[in-house]
Amino acid sequence: MHKKTLHSLIDLINAKKITAKDVYEDLLKNIKHQDKQINAYISVFDDMECENLDGFLHGLPIAIKDNMHIKGKKTTCASKMLENFTAIFDADVVTRLKKAGASFIGKNNMDEFAMGSSTETSYFGVVKNPWDLSCIPGGSSGGSTAAVANGEAIAALGSDTGGSIRQPAALCGVVGFKPTYGRVSRYGLVAFASSLDQIGPITRDVKDAAILMNIISGKDEKDSTSANVDVPDYTQFLSRNIKGMKIGVYDKVLKDCSQAVVNSMEESIQTYKDLGCELESIDLPNTKYCISDYYIIAPAEASSNLSRYDGIKYGFRSSEYDGLLDMYKKTRSEGFGDEVKRRIMLGTYALSSGYYDAYYLKAQKLRNLIKQDFDSVFEKYDCIIMPTTPTEAFKIGEKTDPLQMYLSDIFTISANLTAIPAISIPNGISHNNLPTGLQILSDTFREDLIFKCAYAFEQEHSFYKKIPLS
């Protein structure tokens, strides 16, 4: 039961063949037997709590990345700094899920404060890829994707700042969706980089992602960046007929990819041709600067957001210090991990007097140029396709150079910088039995086109014939 899709379980409950309690208990058993080796969860909720069993989800359990608040439950952000912090309110997405009849199975492991591409920076230990326990699951939502891939969750919510949903989804062989910035409220999400963060679903298939997007999308008065844009029923766009759809193929990046990723991408292109789509190569000239741009903007915003963790208001406080300034220094030195400290220092430097214009302001201008590239492409094409990641999952501990680690997100960062929606769906398996992912992007608030493009591919592509969806 734990390997079934959300929509198939809803059908079974509606037919009175199972109950949500059956599913919950089945998941708990699987987590108990499997998660010692995967480490996908920071906390697991032993008792099913549901406020609306008559809702659309009928009490079915969802997993939540541990940087979103569930009232009365711990929100640790996988950091020593928040190891014992208990949330006092629900994130907006949690409120919406509760109204729709969801329960919650637990909080997923992640890179500390969502800073990482491999889920190796967690204070609570490394997460392992269910396809190969010697490999990383991707990050920062690695716990959420590993849980879904391993049958420890039906579906999960993650957050995506530079690819943190899509990159691990590709490496774990599941579906990961990043909505348009503002489509889903960030209220109750612990901020990393406020102009880049978005919450999105991680699921076993495209239909489940559409169902969850129906639930979590919409204007939220508590989030000033939340967009007042109508939310369609995304499931109505799930059709196998996409003949005539215009797709731009960003194939210039294939020269930087592993052979397995190239092979999967070529097969994906052929699949869309078989579906009757019109495909052409495109150019996005400024995307080569995305990594550089992102690692000015994201650390700058992070250094501002993480300044609140000072040992005074809440969270960890050093036990030995000499005066207030020494307490600040020791609390932050002991409470934050190396990667978080690295990004705080990078961001503080970029925002400092004398460097703001040279770095941060210039990065914002470059961000606008990158957006213009995508705008011009979307005047002609419905969607863009490209690989989600340059390689399959790499070995745990393999990448010790931070710059090499940052390149893991080279294909996903552009969607965050430009605020557009994007999805990663499985599109192949390498000779090492590791999955690869296809990324589909479209214009702002055109999630409908992405779902249409992704669903038709999913129904047609051979990957899904090898791994049947129930």
C-alpha positions, 0 to 999 in steps of 0.5 A: 500500500505504501508504494501506491499513488495518492489518487489510487488510495483516494479511489480505494477509500472512496470505494470503502476498500481501505481506510486512511488508518490502514495506510497510516499504520502501513507507512509506520511499519515501513518507516520502522523497518526501512528508515534506519538505513535511509534516515529520511525522517527527523521526527515521525508521528506515531498517532494519526491526527486528522481534523477533517476525515470527510475532506478530499484526502480522507485522512491520508498522511503527507510528509513535510520537510522539516522547515515548515511549521506544524503547530505543536510539532518540532521544526528543526531545519536539520540544525542544532540551532533549532534542535528543540524548537516547537512550532506555535502555528501552522504553515499556510500549506499545512492549514490548507492540507488539514482543511482538505483532510490530510494527516501528517506522518512526520517531518523529513530530514534535509540539508541544514536550513535548506543549504546544500545539494546532497542532504549531507549537511544535516545535523541529524545525519546524512540521508541515503538514496534508496536506489543505492545506499552509497549515494546521496539523494540530492538536496536540500529536500533529500529526506522528502524525496527519499521517503517517497521513493522508498515507500516511506511516504505517499507524497511530501512537501519540499521547498525549492530555492535553487532546485531543492525539490527538482534536483533530489526528485531527479536523483531519487526517481520521483516527481518534484514540482516547483510552482511559480513564485507567489503561487503557493504561500511561504507563510510558515516556511523558515526562510532561506532566500526570500525572493527564491524560496517556493514550496511544492509537492514531491510525489510518485506521479504527475497526477498526484502533484496536480492534486496537491497543487490544487490544495496548496495554491492560492492567495494568502493574506499573511504572505505579502509575496503571495499572488492574487491569481486564480488557481485552475483545477490542474487535473483537468490538463492531464491529457495524453494528447499534446500534438502540436505543442511547441517545445524548446529544447535547451540541448547546448547543456548536454556537452556538460552531462554524463552519458546516462543523462545524454541518453535519457535526454535523447530518448525524451526528445524522441518521445515528444516527437512521437507525441506529435510535438514541435521541437526546436533547439533554443538558446538561453545565453545568460543562463551560463551565469546562473550559478554565479548570480545565485551564489551572490543573491541567495547567501545575501538573503540568507545572511539577513534571514539567519541573523535572527538566530542569536541565542536571545529570542529562541533556539540554541544558546551557548552554555559558556560565554563572557558577555553579550557579544561573546554569547552571540559569537559562540551561539552562532559558531556552535549552533550553525554547521559549516555550510550555513556559516560559509553562506552567511559569510558570503552574503554578509560580504556581498551586502557590506559597505563598498561591495553592495553595488559591485556584487549584490546590485550587479547580481540583481541586474543580471537576474533581470537579463536571465529573465528576459532570455526566458521571456523571449523564448516563451513568446514562441514556445509553450515549454522548455525541456532540459536535463534536471541534473548534469549527472546521476547521484554521486557517492556520499562524501565524494564532493568535498569542494563546495564549488563542485557541489554548487554545480549540482544545481546548474540546470535548476537555479534559473527557474528560481532566479526567474520565478517561473514554474518547473517540474522534474520527472523521471526519464531514465535509468543509468547502467548503474541503476540510478535514475535521471530526470527530465526538467520541464519549464514554462512561463509564470503561472502556466503550471497548466502547460507543465502538467499537460507536457509532463503527464503525456510524457509520463504516460508514454515513456518507457521508464514508467513501463519498467516501474508501474504506477498503481 
